Amino acid sequence: MAGKLYICATPIGNLEDITIRVLNILKEVDLIAAEDTRHSIKLLNHFDIKTPMTSYHEYNKIEKAAYLVEQMREGKNVAIITDAGTPAISDPGEELVRQCHAAGIEMTSLPGPAACITALTVSGLSTRRFAFEAFLPPDKKDRKRIMEELKKESRTIILYEAPHHLVKTLELLNEELGDRKITICRELTKKHEEIWQSTIAGAIERFSREEPKGEFVLVIEGKSFEDIDSEQQSSWENVSIEEHMKIYLSQGVDNKEAMKLVAKDRGLSKRDIYNSLMKK
């Protein structure tokens, strides 16, 4: 009988945040796959867990995932943990989960801490809809592409950032997104935890004179629907209503529907469009 994969969330700072269920599973499984065994041994020692560990990280994830799948095929139960938080979220555990699906290995996820959700809940920004981007890609072209998408993003945006890149990232956000509201969460659940709400420009001013320390989660206000509509409407300012109508008519849209679409694009009523066309 095949074994099972247990995706185990571990504390992002405060060790008391670990669940009883995770502790029991870490004691019961045959093997723990850890992102950094040197880091995770402190956690296991703290809770007197003697289960063998093996390293599973970004640089060995393909071949090690295949090895772990084989272990589970042979009947062993495996737990995966990351350095902090929930495995497979912006984490090499994603590859192991993918390979387990392909191999038909049974899996379950033991819920617990995640820095992105922890930060969102204390951000004071909208929590109904959000976009998690983790760390922005280091490649300039990829980063530019992501920023183009985020410019139009109406959901609350969550990013991770290291202290030595913080100011540069804030400057990029200000340049691309404008001076939006932002909540900066630092060292979440740890002794020096800080949750600070400002604007992007205010954050640049602060961290340009004060050396950033600790790991940061940035929670950024999404673009409002009003701003999106206003930008869309202003994009038609240099196009006459007649030309605007021709665009839709050339696509096979009938006259009545074209007027409705033009009115919507420009934030006007259908009667305004009709009256404007009749004046010509």
VOPAGU-2260 file (C-alpha; in pm, 1 decimal, decimal comma):
REM VOPAGU-2260
SITE   aa  ch    i         X         Y         Z
SITE  MET   A    0       0,0       0,0       0,0
SITE  ALA   A    1     136,8     341,6    -100,9
SITE  GLY   A    2     222,9     604,7     156,3
SITE  LYS   A    3      89,1     958,0     179,0
SITE  LEU   A    4     223,6    1312,5     155,1
SITE  TYR   A    5     148,9    1551,6     441,8
SITE  ILE   A    6     195,5    1922,1     360,8
SITE  CYS   A    7     271,5    2069,5     703,2
SITE  ALA   A    8     257,6    2440,9     779,6
SITE  THR   A    9     516,5    2551,0    1035,3
SITE  PRO   A   10     548,9    2881,8    1228,1
SITE  ILE   A   11     664,1    3196,3    1049,0
SITE  GLY   A   12     820,3    3319,4    1373,5
SITE  ASN   A   13     644,6    3231,5    1695,6
SITE  LEU   A   14     687,9    2858,9    1765,6
SITE  GLU   A   15     359,9    2851,8    1959,5
SITE  ASP   A   16     175,9    2889,8    1627,7
SITE  ILE   A   17     240,3    2525,8    1530,8
SITE  THR   A   18     -71,1    2307,0    1546,9
SITE  ILE   A   19    -109,2    1991,8    1755,6
SITE  ARG   A   20    -196,6    1802,5    1437,6
SITE  VAL   A   21     127,4    1907,2    1265,4
SITE  LEU   A   22     330,1    1803,5    1569,8
SITE  ASN   A   23     165,2    1461,5    1574,0
SITE  ILE   A   24     218,5    1406,1    1200,1
SITE  LEU   A   25     585,3    1511,5    1217,1
SITE  LYS   A   26     635,4    1250,2    1489,3
SITE  GLU   A   27     444,3     976,7    1306,2
SITE  VAL   A   28     569,9     997,0     945,1
SITE  ASP   A   29     868,0     798,5     819,2
SITE  LEU   A   30    1048,9    1096,3     666,7
SITE  ILE   A   31    1041,2    1476,9     675,6
SITE  ALA   A   32    1142,3    1669,2     362,1
SITE  ALA   A   33    1274,0    2007,2     481,7
SITE  GLU   A   34    1382,3    2312,0     281,7
SITE  ASP   A   35    1684,3    2362,6     508,0
SITE  THR   A   36    1756,7    2078,2     751,4
SITE  ARG   A   37    1990,9    2301,8     956,0
SITE  HIS   A   38    1706,1    2544,5    1012,3
SITE  SER   A   39    1435,7    2282,1    1069,0
SITE  ILE   A   40    1639,1    2081,7    1319,7
SITE  LYS   A   41    1585,3    2367,8    1567,2
SITE  LEU   A   42    1209,8    2327,4    1529,9
SITE  LEU   A   43    1225,0    1948,1    1565,2
SITE  ASN   A   44    1455,7    1967,5    1867,2
SITE  HIS   A   45    1229,3    2222,0    2035,7
SITE  PHE   A   46     937,4    1977,9    2017,0
SITE  ASP   A   47    1151,8    1665,9    2072,2
SITE  ILE   A   48    1078,4    1518,5    1729,1
SITE  LYS   A   49    1324,9    1246,6    1621,9
SITE  THR   A   50    1192,0    1170,9    1270,5
SITE  PRO   A   51    1465,1    1152,2    1001,1
SITE  MET   A   52    1493,6    1451,3     768,4
SITE  THR   A   53    1608,5    1492,4     409,6
SITE  SER   A   54    1678,0    1819,8     230,1
SITE  TYR   A   55    1430,5    1930,9     -34,6
SITE  HIS   A   56    1492,6    2275,5    -182,8
SITE  GLU   A   57    1485,1    2487,3    -498,3
SITE  TYR   A   58    1806,7    2341,2    -640,7
SITE  ASN   A   59    1723,7    1970,6    -603,6
SITE  LYS   A   60    1343,1    1979,7    -624,4
SITE  ILE   A   61    1302,8    1782,0    -949,5
SITE  GLU   A   62    1519,1    1480,3    -867,8
SITE  LYS   A   63    1443,6    1484,0    -492,9
SITE  ALA   A   64    1067,6    1498,6    -559,9
SITE  ALA   A   65    1105,6    1187,4    -778,3
SITE  TYR   A   66    1294,4    1016,3    -493,1
SITE  LEU   A   67    1025,0    1110,7    -238,5
SITE  VAL   A   68     748,6     988,7    -469,2
SITE  GLU   A   69     932,6     655,5    -497,1
SITE  GLN   A   70     954,7     637,6    -117,5
SITE  MET   A   71     579,1     690,0     -93,2
SITE  ARG   A   72     515,5     429,8    -361,0
SITE  GLU   A   73     703,8     187,9    -138,0
SITE  GLY   A   74     467,3     263,4     149,4
SITE  LYS   A   75     645,8     540,2     341,1
SITE  ASN   A   76     457,9     845,4     469,9
SITE  VAL   A   77     634,6    1175,6     403,5
SITE  ALA   A   78     582,8    1520,2     555,8
SITE  ILE   A   79     706,8    1829,7     376,3
SITE  ILE   A   80     793,9    2147,0     566,2
SITE  THR   A   81     940,6    2477,0     455,0
SITE  ASP   A   82    1162,9    2717,1     650,2
SITE  ALA   A   83     855,3    2912,7     757,7
SITE  GLY   A   84     487,6    2898,9     673,6
SITE  THR   A   85     297,5    2676,5     433,2
SITE  PRO   A   86     488,1    2461,2     181,8
SITE  ALA   A   87     408,9    2492,4    -191,4
SITE  ILE   A   88     314,4    2863,2    -165,4
SITE  SER   A   89     593,8    3041,2    -352,6
SITE  ASP   A   90     799,7    2739,0    -253,1
SITE  PRO   A   91     965,7    2432,3    -413,0
SITE  GLY   A   92     702,1    2210,8    -248,8
SITE  GLU   A   93     485,9    2296,5    -550,4
SITE  GLU   A   94     695,8    2054,7    -760,6
SITE  LEU   A   95     653,0    1766,6    -514,1
SITE  VAL   A   96     275,5    1818,8    -510,8
SITE  ARG   A   97     274,2    1816,9    -892,4
SITE  GLN   A   98     470,0    1491,4    -907,6
SITE  CYS   A   99     246,1    1331,3    -644,1
SITE  HIS   A  100     -60,4    1414,6    -854,1
SITE  ALA   A  101     103,9    1258,7   -1160,3
SITE  ALA   A  102     192,4     944,8    -962,2
SITE  GLY   A  103    -147,4     912,7    -796,5
SITE  ILE   A  104      -5,1     959,6    -446,1
SITE  GLU   A  105    -258,5    1055,6    -179,1
SITE  MET   A  106    -199,5    1397,2     -19,1
SITE  THR   A  107    -340,1    1618,3     250,4
SITE  SER   A  108    -254,3    1971,1     364,1
SITE  LEU   A  109    -240,1    2056,1     733,5
SITE  PRO   A  110    -340,9    2423,7     755,8
SITE  GLY   A  111    -140,9    2672,4     955,0
SITE  PRO   A  112      65,3    2990,7     926,2
SITE  ALA   A  113     123,3    3173,6     596,2
SITE  ALA   A  114     288,9    3517,1     594,4
SITE  CYS   A  115      75,9    3643,5     304,3
SITE  ILE   A  116    -256,4    3572,1     479,5
SITE  THR   A  117    -128,3    3690,9     818,7
SITE  ALA   A  118     -25,8    4024,5     663,4
SITE  LEU   A  119    -351,6    4062,0     470,7
SITE  THR   A  120    -562,9    4020,4     783,5
SITE  VAL   A  121    -388,4    4307,9     964,9
SITE  SER   A  122    -344,4    4534,1     659,9
SITE  GLY   A  123    -661,9    4738,2     697,1
SITE  LEU   A  124    -706,2    4704,8     319,7
SITE  SER   A  125    -973,6    4508,5     134,5
SITE  THR   A  126    -949,9    4136,5     209,4
SITE  ARG   A  127   -1236,7    4019,9     -15,0
SITE  ARG   A  128   -1018,7    3988,4    -325,2
SITE  PHE   A  129    -641,7    3977,0    -336,0
SITE  ALA   A  130    -351,7    3893,2    -569,3
SITE  PHE   A  131     -46,0    3724,1    -420,2
SITE  GLU   A  132     273,1    3788,7    -618,6
SITE  ALA   A  133     537,4    3676,5    -362,6
SITE  PHE   A  134     883,3    3811,5    -463,4
SITE  LEU   A  135     896,2    4007,5    -789,3
SITE  PRO   A  136    1105,5    3818,4   -1048,1
SITE  PRO   A  137    1474,2    3921,6   -1069,6
SITE  ASP   A  138    1468,7    3920,9   -1451,9
SITE  LYS   A  139    1402,7    4277,0   -1576,8
SITE  LYS   A  140    1175,2    4170,5   -1861,9
SITE  ASP   A  141     965,3    3940,9   -1640,1
SITE  ARG   A  142     943,5    4207,5   -1370,5
SITE  LYS   A  143     826,0    4466,5   -1623,8
SITE  ARG   A  144     558,5    4227,3   -1746,7
SITE  ILE   A  145     430,6    4163,5   -1393,9
SITE  MET   A  146     424,5    4536,3   -1318,7
SITE  GLU   A  147     218,3    4599,8   -1634,8
SITE  GLU   A  148     -39,8    4354,6   -1500,5
SITE  LEU   A  149     -32,1    4500,6   -1149,4
SITE  LYS   A  150     -95,4    4852,7   -1284,7
SITE  LYS   A  151    -451,3    4742,7   -1372,4
SITE  GLU   A  152    -501,2    4515,8   -1070,2
SITE  SER   A  153    -814,4    4605,2    -872,7
SITE  ARG   A  154    -751,5    4342,4    -604,5
SITE  THR   A  155    -533,2    4404,9    -299,1
SITE  ILE   A  156    -173,6    4309,6    -390,6
SITE  ILE   A  157      60,8    4114,4    -160,3
SITE  LEU   A  158     437,4    4108,1    -218,5
SITE  TYR   A  159     732,5    3970,1     -24,5
SITE  GLU   A  160    1061,3    4161,7      -8,6
SITE  ALA   A  161    1403,6    4131,4     151,3
SITE  PRO   A  162    1537,9    4433,1     345,4
SITE  HIS   A  163    1823,2    4512,9     104,1
SITE  HIS   A  164    1581,2    4538,1    -192,2
SITE  LEU   A  165    1296,8    4716,1     -11,5
SITE  VAL   A  166    1359,3    5078,3    -115,7
SITE  LYS   A  167    1422,0    4984,0    -479,7
SITE  THR   A  168    1098,3    4785,2    -489,2
SITE  LEU   A  169     902,9    5069,4    -327,3
SITE  GLU   A  170    1043,1    5312,7    -586,7
SITE  LEU   A  171     938,7    5075,9    -866,5
SITE  LEU   A  172     588,4    5045,9    -720,1
SITE  ASN   A  173     557,7    5424,3    -691,3
SITE  GLU   A  174     672,6    5471,4   -1049,5
SITE  GLU   A  175     445,5    5202,9   -1195,7
SITE  LEU   A  176     137,6    5204,5    -969,5
SITE  GLY   A  177     139,6    5557,9    -833,4
SITE  ASP   A  178     128,6    5664,8    -469,3
SITE  ARG   A  179    -118,9    5413,2    -330,4
SITE  LYS   A  180    -201,1    5317,7      26,5
SITE  ILE   A  181      32,3    5044,0     158,3
SITE  THR   A  182      63,1    4841,8     478,5
SITE  ILE   A  183     413,6    4721,1     554,1
SITE  CYS   A  184     441,0    4417,1     780,0
SITE  ARG   A  185     781,9    4335,8     923,6
SITE  GLU   A  186     894,5    4032,2    1125,3
SITE  LEU   A  187     540,4    3896,4    1158,1
SITE  THR   A  188     469,9    3701,6    1482,3
SITE  LYS   A  189     826,5    3768,4    1603,3
SITE  LYS   A  190     949,8    3984,0    1892,1
SITE  HIS   A  191    1003,6    4294,5    1675,9
SITE  GLU   A  192     683,2    4260,3    1472,3
SITE  GLU   A  193     568,1    4585,2    1314,0
SITE  ILE   A  194     254,0    4664,4    1116,9
SITE  TRP   A  195     268,1    5011,3     965,4
SITE  GLN   A  196      23,1    5174,0     723,1
SITE  SER   A  197     129,2    5462,0     501,6
SITE  THR   A  198     150,6    5549,8     134,4
SITE  ILE   A  199     416,0    5418,1    -102,7
SITE  ALA   A  200     580,6    5762,8    -110,2
SITE  GLY   A  201     571,5    5777,7     270,4
SITE  ALA   A  202     734,5    5434,9     289,7
SITE  ILE   A  203    1012,0    5542,5      49,5
SITE  GLU   A  204    1078,9    5849,7     264,1
SITE  ARG   A  205    1097,8    5643,4     584,0
SITE  PHE   A  206    1316,7    5359,1     459,9
SITE  SER   A  207    1551,7    5587,9     267,4
SITE  ARG   A  208    1662,9    5736,5     598,7
SITE  GLU   A  209    1611,9    5428,1     817,4
SITE  GLU   A  210    1787,1    5099,5     735,5
SITE  PRO   A  211    1525,8    4828,4     668,0
SITE  LYS   A  212    1566,3    4522,1     890,5
SITE  GLY   A  213    1384,5    4189,2     887,8
SITE  GLU   A  214    1162,3    4017,7     632,5
SITE  PHE   A  215     887,9    4231,5     479,7
SITE  VAL   A  216     538,7    4166,7     347,3
SITE  LEU   A  217     392,4    4455,5     145,9
SITE  VAL   A  218      13,9    4481,5     117,5
SITE  ILE   A  219     -83,4    4735,6    -147,7
SITE  GLU   A  220    -420,4    4888,7    -228,0
SITE  GLY   A  221    -565,9    4778,1    -562,5
SITE  LYS   A  222    -678,1    5024,0    -825,7
SITE  SER   A  223   -1038,6    5137,4    -769,9
SITE  PHE   A  224   -1305,0    5055,5   -1028,6
SITE  GLU   A  225   -1369,4    5432,0   -1053,5
SITE  ASP   A  226   -1007,4    5495,2   -1154,6
SITE  ILE   A  227   -1017,2    5209,5   -1405,9
SITE  ASP   A  228   -1338,9    5345,1   -1561,0
SITE  SER   A  229   -1202,1    5699,8   -1563,8
SITE  GLU   A  230    -881,6    5590,5   -1739,9
SITE  GLN   A  231   -1077,3    5389,6   -1993,2
SITE  GLN   A  232   -1305,4    5683,2   -2065,3
SITE  SER   A  233   -1017,4    5930,2   -2099,1
SITE  SER   A  234    -845,2    5697,3   -2347,2
SITE  TRP   A  235   -1127,5    5780,3   -2594,7
SITE  GLU   A  236   -1092,1    6158,9   -2561,9
SITE  ASN   A  237    -889,3    6194,6   -2881,1
SITE  VAL   A  238   -1129,6    5980,4   -3083,0
SITE  SER   A  239   -1447,0    6143,6   -3216,1
SITE  ILE   A  240   -1781,6    5978,2   -3148,4
SITE  GLU   A  241   -1821,2    5915,4   -3524,3
SITE  GLU   A  242   -1484,7    5736,2   -3540,4
SITE  HIS   A  243   -1568,5    5546,2   -3225,5
SITE  MET   A  244   -1897,3    5430,7   -3383,8
SITE  LYS   A  245   -1714,5    5321,7   -3700,8
SITE  ILE   A  246   -1485,3    5093,4   -3496,5
SITE  TYR   A  247   -1784,4    4890,8   -3372,8
SITE  LEU   A  248   -1978,3    4908,6   -3699,7
SITE  SER   A  249   -1673,6    4769,1   -3885,5
SITE  GLN   A  250   -1685,0    4468,0   -3650,1
SITE  GLY   A  251   -2039,5    4386,6   -3766,0
SITE  VAL   A  252   -2216,3    4537,7   -3463,9
SITE  ASP   A  253   -2554,4    4694,3   -3551,9
SITE  ASN   A  254   -2610,5    5067,9   -3507,9
SITE  LYS   A  255   -2818,2    5045,5   -3188,3
SITE  GLU   A  256   -2569,1    4814,3   -3013,0
SITE  ALA   A  257   -2274,0    5026,0   -3133,0
SITE  MET   A  258   -2427,5    5335,9   -2970,5
SITE  LYS   A  259   -2472,2    5143,8   -2645,5
SITE  LEU   A  260   -2106,5    5028,9   -2650,0
SITE  VAL   A  261   -1975,0    5377,1   -2733,7
SITE  ALA   A  262   -2182,5    5524,8   -2450,5
SITE  LYS   A  263   -2041,8    5269,6   -2205,7
SITE  ASP   A  264   -1680,9    5329,6   -2319,7
SITE  ARG   A  265   -1712,8    5705,3   -2276,8
SITE  GLY   A  266   -1919,3    5709,1   -1956,2
SITE  LEU   A  267   -2210,7    5879,6   -2131,9
SITE  SER   A  268   -2575,9    5793,4   -2186,3
SITE  LYS   A  269   -2699,9    5643,1   -2512,8
SITE  ARG   A  270   -2908,8    5957,5   -2562,3
SITE  ASP   A  271   -2591,8    6172,8   -2541,6
SITE  ILE   A  272   -2435,0    5965,2   -2819,6
SITE  TYR   A  273   -2751,8    5981,5   -3031,1
SITE  ASN   A  274   -2782,0    6359,4   -2988,7
SITE  SER   A  275   -2414,9    6411,5   -3077,1
SITE  LEU   A  276   -2449,0    6206,0   -3396,0
SITE  MET   A  277   -2770,2    6387,6   -3497,1
SITE  LYS   A  278   -2593,8    6726,6   -3472,6
SITE  LYS   A  279   -2347,2    6627,6   -3746,8
